[in-house]
Amino acid sequence: MTSLGHPQQLLRPVALIFALLLGWSQLATAATLSDATPAPEFTLPLVANGEGDISLLNLRGSVVYVDFWASWCGPCRLSLPALDTLYREFGDQGFAVTAVSVDVVEEDALDFLKRYPVSYPVAIDKTGAVPRSYSVNGMPSGYLIDKAGKVRSVHVGFKKGDEAALREEIKALLAE
C-alpha cells in the first residue's frame, strides 16, 4: 500500500498547475519542494542597480530569490516592492534578490522600474533562455534558492500579504 501523503501536500502542486494552466497571475501559489533540485546557472546583463553581468554562481553561499517578472505583469507592481523590503531586511544576513525581466524591449523594463524602483540587481533576458531553463509559466515566478544552490520553493503569482510567508521561508533558510 502506498501513501499519497497529507492532503495539503497534494493541493499545493494541484493549485500551482491550475494557476499556470488558467493563466491566473493574480492567484499566488507557493510550492515547497521536498526534493531540492539544483538551480539552473545563468549569467545575464544587468539593467539596473549594478554594472556588467550577474551570475547565479557568484551568489553561491547566500540564500537567493530569483524573480522572473515583466513590465506587463500586474502582480509585479506588488511583488517587486515587497521583495525590495525583504532584501533590505535580510540583505546584510546573506539574502540576495535578483530580478530577471523577461521583456523583449529593455526600455519597457526600465520604464516599469522608474515607476516601481528597487534596490536589488535587475537583469534582463531578451531571449527567454533562462526562464525556459526554470520552466517559468506565469508572472511573476520566484525561486527561493538555498546556500548550496538548490531550489527549495517556487512562487507563482503574487498578492498582498504573500511576503509574510516568504519572510518565514527566508528566515528558515538563513538559519540553516
Secondary structure in CASP SS format (residue, H / E / C, confidence):
PFRMAT SS
TARGET T0000
AUTHOR 0000-0000-0000
METHOD secondary structure of the structure
MODEL  1
M C 1.00
T C 1.00
S C 1.00
L C 1.00
G C 1.00
H C 1.00
P H 1.00
Q H 1.00
Q H 1.00
L H 1.00
L H 1.00
R H 1.00
P H 1.00
V H 1.00
A H 1.00
L H 1.00
I H 1.00
F H 1.00
A H 1.00
L H 1.00
L H 1.00
L H 1.00
G C 1.00
W C 1.00
S C 1.00
Q C 1.00
L C 1.00
A C 1.00
T E 1.00
A E 1.00
A E 1.00
T E 1.00
L E 1.00
S E 1.00
D E 1.00
A E 1.00
T E 1.00
P E 1.00
A C 1.00
P C 1.00
E C 1.00
F C 1.00
T E 1.00
L E 1.00
P E 1.00
L E 1.00
V E 1.00
A E 1.00
N C 1.00
G C 1.00
E C 1.00
G C 1.00
D E 1.00
I E 1.00
S E 1.00
L C 1.00
L H 1.00
N H 1.00
L H 1.00
R C 1.00
G C 1.00
S C 1.00
V E 1.00
V E 1.00
Y E 1.00
V E 1.00
D E 1.00
F E 1.00
W E 1.00
A C 1.00
S C 1.00
W C 1.00
C C 1.00
G C 1.00
P C 1.00
C H 1.00
R H 1.00
L H 1.00
S H 1.00
L H 1.00
P H 1.00
A H 1.00
L H 1.00
D H 1.00
T H 1.00
L H 1.00
Y H 1.00
R H 1.00
E H 1.00
F H 1.00
G H 1.00
D H 1.00
Q H 1.00
G C 1.00
F E 1.00
A E 1.00
V E 1.00
T E 1.00
A E 1.00
V E 1.00
S E 1.00
V C 1.00
D C 1.00
V C 1.00
V C 1.00
E H 1.00
E H 1.00
D H 1.00
A H 1.00
L H 1.00
D H 1.00
F H 1.00
L H 1.00
K H 1.00
R H 1.00
Y C 1.00
P C 1.00
V C 1.00
S C 1.00
Y C 1.00
P C 1.00
V E 1.00
A E 1.00
I E 1.00
D C 1.00
K C 1.00
T C 1.00
G C 1.00
A H 1.00
V H 1.00
P H 1.00
R H 1.00
S H 1.00
Y C 1.00
S C 1.00
V C 1.00
N C 1.00
G C 1.00
M C 1.00
P C 1.00
S E 1.00
G E 1.00
Y E 1.00
L E 1.00
I E 1.00
D C 1.00
K C 1.00
A C 1.00
G C 1.00
K E 1.00
V E 1.00
R E 1.00
S E 1.00
V E 1.00
H E 1.00
V E 1.00
G C 1.00
F C 1.00
K C 1.00
K C 1.00
G C 1.00
D H 1.00
E H 1.00
A H 1.00
A H 1.00
L H 1.00
R H 1.00
E H 1.00
E H 1.00
I H 1.00
K H 1.00
A H 1.00
L H 1.00
L H 1.00
A H 1.00
E C 1.00
END
